[in-house]
Amino acid sequence: MPAPTAEDTVRRATAAFNAGKPDEARKLCEQGLVRWRGDPMLSHLLAAVLFSQSEIQSARGHIETSLTNRPGNAAAYLLAARIARAADDFDGALAHLDRAIAIAPQREAFLEKARTLDQAGLKPQAREAWRAIAKVIPEHQEAASRLGRLAWEDGDHTSAVALLERAVALDAPASVWFDLGLARQDLRDPNGAAAAYRKACDIKPDHAEAALNLGVVLQELGDLDGAMAAYARAYRLRPSTFGTIAMALTSAPHGRLWLDQEALRRSLLGG
């Protein structure tokens, strides 16, 4: 029977990882690297396994070994970029992405670059990167949602609503519905904002900010019972919202006067 090769070990480890057995995949990679020290495929795979287990620094070491021993691998540069971004090394991540794009200009690398620019707080560059993706893929949900958020941050609430409504046309996470609520609220559309905040709460029941903002817009609409229910939900999820709730209830045109803060706390808790 022929001795196993590094490629055989990679196949076995990949099968284990894909079967939901990361510890087995890790063990196979580590054993393989004892025998085939520095093997780029095993190093790449072990880096991916470690990254999936949030062992960022160890993953980084192994992907660098893979790149050193097999430069020119676009997939390895892409993984290296993701690992660097997780370590908040945005310059390193962008350098890896530029190499990946130069080797193989694929969609995922451009998406990762837009995400990295976004996370690094480089708003003008991130905006252009997301616009380029949206131009090529008009229906791209993530591009629309990020462009919508950036437009809202810039104070362009009309554009933000249009982009975010496009993003939520498909299944969207709670964060996108929450951003839509913010944009609609700033456009003085409390009914639309309430609908968006409710959707965010439905998708993510522990979304305290959405519950809090839902209370604010319901109060603005004169629905004090609905507002109190939303405030109660926000307070139970995050007690630190109490000050904001108390201020909203006593300062808005449609509010209630609470002279006793403990009574308000009891009310929010259903007491």
QUIGI-V728707 format. One record per run of one state. SS is the DSSP state (hx for helix, st for strand, lp for the rest). FROM is the first residue (numbers start at 1). LEN is the number of residues. If there is no record, write none. Layout:
ss from len
SS FROM LEN
SS FROM LEN
This chain:
ss from len
lp 1 5
hx 6 13
lp 19 3
hx 22 14
lp 36 4
hx 40 13
lp 53 3
hx 56 14
lp 70 4
hx 74 13
lp 87 3
hx 90 14
lp 104 3
hx 107 13
lp 120 3
hx 123 14
lp 137 4
hx 141 13
lp 154 3
hx 157 11
lp 168 6
hx 174 13
lp 187 3
hx 190 14
lp 204 4
hx 208 13
lp 221 3
hx 224 14
lp 238 1
hx 239 13
lp 252 9
hx 261 8
lp 269 3
